Amino acid sequence: MGAPPVPAPSRLPAVVLSPVVAPVSKVRDMTPAASDLRRTLGVGDAVVIGLGSMIGAGIFAALAPAARAAGSGLLFGLAVAAVVAYCNATSSARLAARYPASGGTYVYGRERLGEFWGHLAGWSFVVGKTASCAAMALTVGAYVWPGQAHAVAVAAVVALTAVNYGGVQKSAWATRLIVAVVLAVLASVVVVSLTSGRSAAGHLDVGASEGVGGVLQAGGLLFFAFAGYARIATLGEEVRDPARTIPRAIPLALGITLVVYVCVAVAVLSVLGSAELGRATAPLADAVRAAGVPGLAPVVRVGAAVAALGSLLALILGVSRTTLAMARDRHLPRALAAVHPRYRVPHRAELAVGAAVAVLAATVDVRGAVGFSSFGVLAYYAVANASAWTLDSAPASRVVPGVGLVGCLLLAFALPVTSVAVGAGVLVLGAVVYGVRVRVRGRRLRRRTGAS
């Protein structure tokens, strides 16, 4: 029957969490002889991958809808998103040190809360982020060649899937270049905006805030731009000394990203004001034009395209690793758990994810799916915080995951109604898929038992 479940005096009641509590023995042996993936990433590599995920297209696009929701309370919304992201990052880092396996919160939920919650976290991540991959690919196409956005999007997916196929170290080097370009563009936007005659401290007046509801909705929209540190945890089997590296890399990447976002938000808001920022279609490009440097706008557009490429690269990387972990446990077809003998990457999972994203990018305009992806990401991190809650029964140790769990739920349900409805529908579908799988597995087990 396998190893018995680990006693869990600090766990939440099992009846609340899941009817099936997965034993810790399901975590893969991480010794070199048993690990299928190659450990090549150090702290710097992991931080860069996290930055490539977070400092992406989100900062070029999320400021406008956040300003529409919160008015001048945009900065408060950014602060709320940062606090929730910090809690999530801390919980993820603790869990990653305990369970350094590919899959991130899928693994943590399975091990700490039960198989159902791990499945639901993995499902929301894979489905939501596959749509996000297509959205980022179309964003690249819209910036590079608007008239052929779908063709460019498919080409970008094929190229980045090939980069990931060649090994995680190649992906890390590509991400370094992308992050350097994007940071240079963002720095130029900040300097030009803050030194222009249009910059005014009055534009930062929080008196024009749209209230608590608007601030929370802005926080939920801006959280999408912070969510990339999960990519560090999903690469748990490809990081050297993960118990030490991941807990260091996650807060470092999050801290750098927060500083960058605050600087960009203050600079753009000081030039445009909340009302004009809320109406902007390309906020950063509009800001440099308003600052009197229209020649910088094309550079900003190139930076946005490069940032979208960075997000797409990291997204494909993360989704394929979660797909690998779910395939190992047969939540997805077992064939997707194969690892390339030379490159030591989950090549079938990467090809499957790349193919799915390419088909979506070629046939459907899913840029609007980013809203429901935010709901899925917040649900994913809610499971991470609930998992971290079970690590220690000491009240002080439960403050951060408790705040993170409540924050994720508040931000998720403060999102626009359409995003909540679609996101909740995706989670319900995932639960149905899990129920069908358990029923089929039970029938097969009964047949075997009867045959014997």
Buried (B, 14 or more C-beta within 10 A) or exposed (E): EEEEBEEBEBBBEBEEBBEBBBEEEBBBEBEEEEBBBBBBBBBEBBBBBBBBBBBBBBBBBBBBBBBBBBBBBBBBBBBBBBBBBBBBBBBBBBBBBBBBBBBBBBBBBBBBBBBBBBBBBBBBBBBBBBBBBBBBBBBBBBBBBEEEBBEBBBBBBBBBBEBBBBBBBBBBEBBBEBBEBBBEBBEBBBBBBBEBEBBEEEBBEBEBBBEEEBBBBBBBBBBBBBBBBBBBBBBBBBBBEBBEBBBBBBBBBBBBBBEBBBBBBBBBBBBBBBEBBBEBEBBBBBBBBBBEBEEBBEBBBBBBBBBBBBBBBBBBBBBBBBBBBBBBBEBBEEEBBBBBEEBBBBBBBBBBBBEBBBEBBBEEBBBEBBBBBBBBBBBBBBBBBBBBBBBEEEEEBBEBBBBBBBBBBBBBBBBBEEBBEBBBEBBEEBBEBBEEBBEEEEEEEEEEEEEE
